[in-house]
Amino acid sequence: MYPKGQDFYEGGLVNFYKESHDYLIKNNVKKCGDQEIYQPRFIITKDAVVKLVKDSDTANISKNKCAYDISLELLKNLKNWKPAEVKGEKLGALAEFVLYPKDVVDNYQQNYNANSFMISAKYPGGYEKFREDFHDEFMSLFADYHINGTINLEFYVDKNGFITSPRIYPEIYDRKFNVDFLRTLSRLKKMWKPALYSNIPIKQKIVFPMDFSTNFYER
């Protein structure tokens, strides 16, 4: 993933959507239905080459085929992709964007950024309640494994409100810990209220940073 404050495109997301709009208008790309929306995941290599991450949700692709096709066309034809940079070194990184063709083409306005129109996913009781529930479930696990330092929990809340694709980083190379971690995470069974764009449920990546020692506390 990109370090905080960095974007996958030269000029940031505003310029990405401007150049997307200009390309789609110039090439007279077909219009999509009002409910079509797609979020491609891709890697920008250190050489600024785009590599699509395969999406296994074929039902969602089929439902949003027009938006899916447009997103692939943009990934293939736009030019100003930007790798991540850490301490002056260019690195490959995972990225994604929200493509709602209706707003990128017909309703496009200057300085448009899709992220500004998203309503974030919500845990029942709010973010602080999630922190409390997470603490209650995980405190003993972290103490058992005597793991110290900073760790990030990353997962997606899908359009149905379920947690999917969880991972932790930096990676902990202990298979038993990772199995126990996922088992413990599964006990947080409450459904989230999914993120929305133009009242359309969409998936959203959640990053939950933690600082902990054998006594465990959160940041």
C-alpha positions as CSV (number, residue, x, y, z in Angstrom):
1,M,0.0,0.0,0.0
2,Y,1.1,3.6,-0.5
3,P,2.6,5.5,2.4
4,K,0.3,8.2,3.9
5,G,0.2,11.3,1.8
6,Q,1.2,9.6,-1.4
7,D,-1.1,8.8,-4.4
8,F,-0.8,6.4,-7.3
9,Y,-1.1,9.1,-9.9
10,E,0.9,12.2,-10.7
11,G,-1.1,15.2,-9.5
12,G,-3.1,13.1,-7.0
13,L,-6.6,11.8,-7.3
14,V,-8.1,15.0,-8.6
15,N,-5.8,14.9,-11.6
16,F,-6.4,11.2,-12.0
17,Y,-10.2,11.7,-12.3
18,K,-9.6,14.8,-14.6
19,E,-7.5,12.8,-17.0
20,S,-9.9,9.9,-16.8
21,H,-12.8,12.2,-17.8
22,D,-10.8,13.7,-20.6
23,Y,-9.8,10.3,-22.0
24,L,-13.4,8.9,-21.8
25,I,-14.9,12.0,-23.5
26,K,-12.2,12.0,-26.2
27,N,-12.8,8.3,-27.0
28,N,-16.5,8.5,-26.7
29,V,-16.7,5.7,-24.3
30,K,-20.2,4.1,-23.9
31,K,-22.4,5.2,-21.1
32,C,-23.1,2.9,-18.1
33,G,-26.2,2.4,-16.0
34,D,-26.8,4.7,-13.1
35,Q,-26.1,1.9,-10.6
36,E,-22.9,0.7,-12.1
37,I,-19.8,1.2,-10.0
38,Y,-16.5,-0.7,-9.8
39,Q,-13.3,-0.6,-7.7
40,P,-10.3,-2.2,-9.4
41,R,-7.3,-3.2,-7.3
42,F,-3.9,-3.0,-9.0
43,I,-0.2,-2.8,-8.4
44,I,2.0,0.1,-9.6
45,T,5.5,-1.4,-10.0
46,K,8.6,0.6,-9.2
47,D,8.9,1.2,-13.0
48,A,5.3,2.7,-13.0
49,V,3.8,-0.3,-14.8
50,V,0.2,-1.2,-14.0
51,K,-0.6,-4.8,-13.0
52,L,-4.2,-5.7,-12.4
53,V,-5.0,-7.8,-9.3
54,K,-7.4,-10.5,-10.3
55,D,-10.9,-10.1,-8.9
56,S,-12.6,-13.3,-7.9
57,D,-16.0,-11.7,-7.4
58,T,-17.3,-12.6,-10.8
59,A,-20.9,-11.9,-9.9
60,N,-20.0,-8.3,-9.1
61,I,-18.1,-7.9,-12.3
62,S,-21.0,-9.2,-14.3
63,K,-23.4,-6.8,-12.5
64,N,-21.1,-3.9,-13.2
65,K,-19.6,-5.0,-16.5
66,C,-19.6,-1.6,-18.1
67,A,-17.9,0.1,-15.2
68,Y,-15.5,-2.8,-15.0
69,D,-14.5,-2.5,-18.7
70,I,-14.0,1.2,-18.4
71,S,-11.8,0.8,-15.4
72,L,-9.6,-1.7,-17.3
73,E,-9.4,0.7,-20.2
74,L,-8.2,3.5,-17.9
75,L,-5.6,1.3,-16.3
76,K,-4.3,0.4,-19.8
77,N,-4.3,3.8,-21.4
78,L,-3.6,6.5,-18.8
79,K,0.0,7.4,-18.6
80,N,0.9,9.2,-15.4
81,W,1.0,6.3,-12.9
82,K,3.3,6.9,-9.9
83,P,5.1,4.3,-7.8
84,A,5.4,4.6,-4.1
85,E,8.5,6.1,-2.6
86,V,10.2,5.4,0.7
87,K,13.4,7.2,1.6
88,G,14.0,8.2,-2.0
89,E,13.6,4.7,-3.3
90,K,10.7,3.8,-5.7
91,L,8.8,0.8,-4.8
92,G,5.8,-1.2,-6.1
93,A,2.6,-0.7,-4.2
94,L,-1.1,-1.8,-4.2
95,A,-3.7,0.8,-5.1
96,E,-7.4,1.1,-5.9
97,F,-9.9,3.7,-6.9
98,V,-13.7,4.0,-7.1
99,L,-15.1,4.4,-10.6
100,Y,-18.7,5.6,-10.9
101,P,-18.9,6.4,-14.6
102,K,-21.9,8.6,-14.3
103,D,-19.9,11.1,-12.3
104,V,-16.6,10.7,-14.2
105,V,-18.3,11.3,-17.5
106,D,-21.7,13.0,-17.6
107,N,-21.7,14.7,-14.2
108,Y,-18.0,15.5,-14.1
109,Q,-17.1,18.7,-12.2
110,Q,-13.8,20.4,-11.8
111,N,-11.7,19.1,-8.8
112,Y,-13.9,15.9,-8.6
113,N,-12.5,13.2,-6.3
114,A,-14.7,10.1,-5.7
115,N,-13.4,9.7,-2.2
116,S,-15.0,13.0,-1.2
117,F,-18.5,11.6,-2.0
118,M,-18.1,8.3,0.0
119,I,-19.8,7.6,3.3
120,S,-17.5,5.4,5.2
121,A,-18.5,2.0,6.6
122,K,-19.7,2.0,10.2
123,Y,-19.4,-0.6,12.9
124,P,-22.4,-1.0,15.2
125,G,-21.9,1.5,18.0
126,G,-19.2,3.3,16.1
127,Y,-15.4,3.1,15.8
128,E,-14.7,3.4,19.5
129,K,-17.0,0.4,20.1
130,F,-15.0,-1.5,17.5
131,R,-11.8,-0.6,19.4
132,E,-13.3,-1.8,22.7
133,D,-14.6,-5.1,21.1
134,F,-11.3,-5.7,19.4
135,H,-9.4,-5.1,22.6
136,D,-11.6,-7.5,24.6
137,E,-11.2,-10.2,22.0
138,F,-7.4,-9.8,21.2
139,M,-5.8,-8.7,24.5
140,S,-5.1,-12.2,25.7
141,L,-4.0,-13.4,22.3
142,F,-1.3,-10.8,22.0
143,A,-0.2,-11.4,25.6
144,D,0.0,-15.2,25.0
145,Y,2.4,-14.6,22.1
146,H,4.5,-11.9,23.7
147,I,4.5,-9.8,20.6
148,N,5.7,-6.2,21.0
149,G,5.6,-3.2,18.6
150,T,3.4,-1.6,16.1
151,I,1.1,-3.7,13.9
152,N,-1.7,-2.8,11.4
153,L,-4.9,-4.8,10.9
154,E,-6.2,-4.3,7.4
155,F,-9.5,-5.7,6.1
156,Y,-12.3,-4.9,3.7
157,V,-15.9,-4.3,4.7
158,D,-17.8,-5.7,1.7
159,K,-21.0,-4.2,0.2
160,N,-23.0,-6.6,2.5
161,G,-21.2,-5.4,5.7
162,F,-19.0,-8.4,6.2
163,I,-15.3,-8.4,7.0
164,T,-13.3,-9.9,4.2
165,S,-9.6,-10.3,3.2
166,P,-8.1,-9.6,6.6
167,R,-4.3,-9.3,7.0
168,I,-1.8,-7.9,9.4
169,Y,1.4,-6.1,8.6
170,P,4.3,-6.1,9.1
171,E,3.7,-9.8,8.7
172,I,4.3,-12.0,11.7
173,Y,6.0,-15.2,10.6
174,D,4.3,-17.6,13.1
175,R,1.7,-19.8,11.5
176,K,0.0,-20.7,14.7
177,F,-0.3,-17.0,15.7
178,N,-1.9,-16.2,12.3
179,V,-4.3,-19.1,12.6
180,D,-5.3,-18.0,16.1
181,F,-5.5,-14.3,14.9
182,L,-8.0,-15.2,12.2
183,R,-10.0,-17.4,14.5
184,T,-10.2,-14.6,17.0
185,L,-11.2,-12.1,14.3
186,S,-14.0,-14.3,13.3
187,R,-15.6,-13.8,16.7
188,L,-16.2,-10.2,15.8
189,K,-19.4,-11.3,14.0
190,K,-21.3,-8.0,14.0
191,M,-22.1,-6.8,10.6
192,W,-20.9,-3.3,9.6
193,K,-23.0,-0.8,7.8
194,P,-21.3,-0.8,4.4
195,A,-19.7,2.3,2.8
196,L,-21.9,4.1,0.3
197,Y,-21.3,6.1,-2.9
198,S,-24.3,7.8,-4.3
199,N,-26.4,5.5,-2.1
200,I,-24.8,2.5,-3.7
201,P,-23.2,0.0,-1.2
202,I,-19.5,-0.5,-2.0
203,K,-16.6,-2.2,-0.4
204,Q,-14.1,-0.2,1.7
205,K,-10.7,-0.9,3.0
206,I,-10.2,-0.4,6.8
207,V,-6.8,0.0,8.3
208,F,-6.7,-0.3,12.1
209,P,-3.3,0.6,13.6
210,M,-2.3,-0.8,17.0
211,D,0.7,-0.3,19.3
212,F,1.0,-3.1,21.8
213,S,3.3,-4.8,24.2
214,T,2.7,-7.8,26.4
215,N,0.3,-5.5,28.2
216,F,-1.3,-4.4,24.9
217,Y,-2.7,-1.0,24.2
218,E,-4.1,0.7,21.1
219,R,-3.1,3.8,19.2
